Each structure stands twice: as structure tokens, then as C-alpha cells.
Amino acid sequence: MSDSFEHLRPVYPLIARQILDDYQITNGKCLDIGTGHGYLGIELAKITELEMYFVDLDPEALDKSRNNAAANKLKNPVHFVGADVTALPFEDDFADLIISRGSLWFWKDQVKGLQEINRVLKAGGVAFVGGGLGRYTPDDMRKGLQGRKRRILQAQGEKGFIKGAELEAVLQKTGIANYRLLADVEGEPAHWVEIKKMGER
């Protein structure tokens, strides 16, 4: 496991619990896009009966997520899919829930990626995509973790860490109507995109 991900381990169960509390989706198909080491999808699988699809473009990341899922002895059906978010290998209306934490800023085409997520989302389904530490992370933990990984990557020349109005501008280009931008803390710029597909699951 990469040390660059390890410091965030405590927040993934908290974000998973927030997703479950907010959307109450406990079964069906869930895509974890840009899964990395699989931490968020694994934590969500532990508290639901969701069929999990761990999706990442990087074969090494998929290997790590596969190993971590096996180590956690998940009872859920699990799949590991090598794919780019801009060309997801799923049919329309495939997933009940789509989650992604921390990958949005590395997509080569954020507009196309969000459009693809909306395409494969079922009517009545929800996508929760972006970054941040979630609402349930305690303030003392938040202060120690907030922006740490982003600052390291920016120092290495990475760009594209958008939030607030810049994130809104990307969403407006997608043509997706039923979205909200969400912040972890009231009054702060939004880091998360919530997409709700109209209709019944």
C-alpha cells in the first residue's frame, strides 16, 4: 500500500456511513470509480449488500483493490474493471449507486466523465463524486488531513483541483440537470457532486 493513501484510511468508513445515511441504497449495483486501493467501496460493502464494481484505469491500483477486498473477506459479489471514466464499459441505466472519491481531478475530461456516470446511472439512482473528508469527520481529524495529499500533488505539478464555482462551471457543460454541489462543512466551497437520476429504482 502506498503511504500517500494510508493517512486517509480513517475517513473512508465515515464517508461510507454518510453515503448510506443520505441515500439508503443497500442493494443493487455500485460502481466505485477511480477506486485506487478500493477503500471507500470496501467500507460501503461492509455495511450494505451492494454488488461492488471497483473501476480504475491503473492495473496496479486494481491489484491493490483486489487484494484489499480479499483481505476484508467481503461477502458481497465483487468485480474489478479496468476502464477509463470517459468510456465506461457498462450499458445505460446499469448502476444503482456510483461513488468516487479523489479521482475527479485526474480525469482527462471531467465533462465527459460526469456524462458517462450519468449515462450508466439507473433511474432513481444516485452518484456521489468528488473529494473531501465527508461530513462525519471530526474537526480535529479534518484539520490534520485537509488538503494534505492535494498540496503534495500540486507541488509535483498536478493541476485541475477545482471546487466551488469552477466545479459548477464543469457541471453546467455536461447538460446534466439533476445535480447538486455539496460541501463537507457549511460555508466552504463544494468538493462533491451529487447526481440523482429521475425515476424509480
QUIRA-V671800 format. One record per residue. N is the residue number from 1. PHI is phi as a letter, one per 20 degrees, with the letter a starting at -180 (999 if undefined). Layout:
n = [N;N]
phi = [PHI;PHI]
This chain:
n = [1;2;3;4;5;6;7;8;9;10;11;12;13;14;15;16;17;18;19;20;21;22;23;24;25;26;27;28;29;30;31;32;33;34;35;36;37;38;39;40;41;42;43;44;45;46;47;48;49;50;51;52;53;54;55;56;57;58;59;60;61;62;63;64;65;66;67;68;69;70;71;72;73;74;75;76;77;78;79;80;81;82;83;84;85;86;87;88;89;90;91;92;93;94;95;96;97;98;99;100;101;102;103;104;105;106;107;108;109;110;111;112;113;114;115;116;117;118;119;120;121;122;123;124;125;126;127;128;129;130;131;132;133;134;135;136;137;138;139;140;141;142;143;144;145;146;147;148;149;150;151;152;153;154;155;156;157;158;159;160;161;162;163;164;165;166;167;168;169;170;171;172;173;174;175;176;177;178;179;180;181;182;183;184;185;186;187;188;189;190;191;192;193;194;195;196;197;198;199;200;201]
phi = [999;f;f;f;e;g;f;e;g;f;e;f;f;f;f;f;f;f;f;f;f;f;d;l;e;d;b;o;d;c;d;d;e;m;f;m;e;n;f;f;f;f;f;f;f;f;d;b;d;f;e;e;d;e;d;b;f;e;g;f;f;f;f;f;f;f;f;f;f;f;f;e;l;f;e;f;f;c;c;c;c;e;a;e;f;e;b;f;e;c;f;g;l;e;d;e;b;c;c;a;c;n;e;g;f;d;f;f;b;f;f;f;f;f;f;f;f;f;f;e;f;f;g;n;e;c;d;c;c;q;b;o;d;n;f;e;f;f;g;f;f;g;f;f;d;g;m;f;f;f;f;f;f;f;f;e;o;f;c;n;e;e;b;l;f;f;f;g;f;f;f;f;f;f;n;f;e;e;c;c;e;c;d;f;c;g;n;e;f;f;d;d;d;d;d;d;e;f;p;d;f]
